[in-house]
Amino acid sequence: MADRIVTIESHIYEQQRRFPESTGEFSGLLCDIALATKVISLEVNRAGLVDILGGTGTINIQGERVRRLDVFARDIMIDILQRSGKVCAIATEEDADIIQVPRDLPNGHYIVSFDPLDGSSNIDVNVSIGTIFSIHYKSGSDENGTESDFLQPGVKQICAGYVVYGSSTIMVYTDGSGGVHGFTLDPSLGEFLLSHPDIKIPERGRIYSINEGYECWWKEHTRRYIEYVKSEGDGRPYTSRYIGSLVSDFHRNLLYGGIFLYPEDTRDPKRPHGKLRLLYEAAPLALVVEAAGGKATTGTERILDLEPDELHQRVPLILGSRLDVEDYEAFCRGER
């Protein structure tokens, strides 16, 4: 814990003072996102006691069964963002098209992309889940925002972060220039308190995170890399840790070091380029891990350099400690 009590709001506004020309709009937006995740956290903790567990009977744009808690999280985020006066348009993993701010509400200069409840297939079994978010400046001239505003490479994100709803609720974010900071929700105060200042991922870890049940569909370079980290020698074998909830696996590796892999495979010819979504999962976490000193790649390309072709583009995602990711890239190039 930090030497003094620092709330997320005071931390955000302290960071704002580094930019004397700032209007405070961005700081207010981050505080609004924190507020939305507090509400989601409360419902996640109550989920076993109220009728919001289980499915809605509908399928989202990704072809996945929608959970009721997903819908709650989506609706809370959208409602708070639309009423903030700081956003002109929103994109979510659950919706086919962007969502513009109603014309009777004030809008702002930012666009927000988010995955309302990552890992939601784990809801019913009480495994940690999370929210992932990304903020860009609106790039076009339309004050209401358009789809093209969202099709910016990840390197142009001005902020990204995630929230883990687990034994405690932790929000981690970066503005790309001020480091990576983590805040733990104190339920007695209803405040996020600075608990993990200036997070730096170890240069190399000893953990690998991948769904080994898909090994029969892996490409040869992935198979050889996993055989390598499981072999003895030079700090190996690595320990396997895989939760199946992206934010949880990523958060552990961010703090302790390691590598997370969801590579392309041959399982589904309709998805030859990976499973995870560039806008809602890969790019936001890539900004966080790079700001903490790590790397994020498809195996051949830097995630933050990818320019999206459409809202729900999927990509392979390998991210974590810098030297571990570089090892995987060497396997992809056939150098190892």
Number of C-alpha atoms within 10 A of each C-alpha: 12 10 7 8 11 17 17 23 19 15 15 18 15 12 13 16 11 10 10 8 8 11 10 15 15 22 19 17 21 18 17 19 18 20 18 20 26 21 15 25 24 14 17 25 16 13 18 14 10 10 10 18 17 17 16 14 9 11 13 13 14 14 9 11 16 20 22 20 23 25 16 17 21 22 15 18 24 23 12 15 23 22 15 21 18 22 28 28 28 25 24 23 23 21 15 13 15 20 18 20 24 13 9 6 11 14 22 21 18 22 25 27 23 26 24 30 27 26 20 24 20 14 21 13 9 15 17 24 25 26 28 26 23 27 25 22 20 23 17 13 9 10 15 19 25 21 16 14 18 28 16 20 18 28 18 15 19 17 22 27 26 29 28 25 25 16 10 13 23 24 26 22 25 26 20 19 9 12 17 25 22 21 23 21 23 14 13 6 8 12 18 22 24 25 21 18 14 14 19 21 24 20 17 17 22 19 23 24 24 20 16 13 8 12 15 11 15 18 14 13 18 22 15 16 18 19 12 18 22 15 13 11 10 7 10 13 17 19 14 15 17 18 17 19 19 25 25 23 20 24 19 13 25 25 16 17 24 31 28 26 25 21 21 23 21 15 14 12 8 8 14 14 18 21 18 19 19 28 32 26 26 25 29 28 33 27 29 27 28 22 22 25 18 27 27 28 26 24 25 12 12 18 27 23 14 18 16 18 14 13 22 21 17 22 26 23 27 25 30 37 29 23 17 25 25 18 16 28 22 16 19 19 11 10 9 13
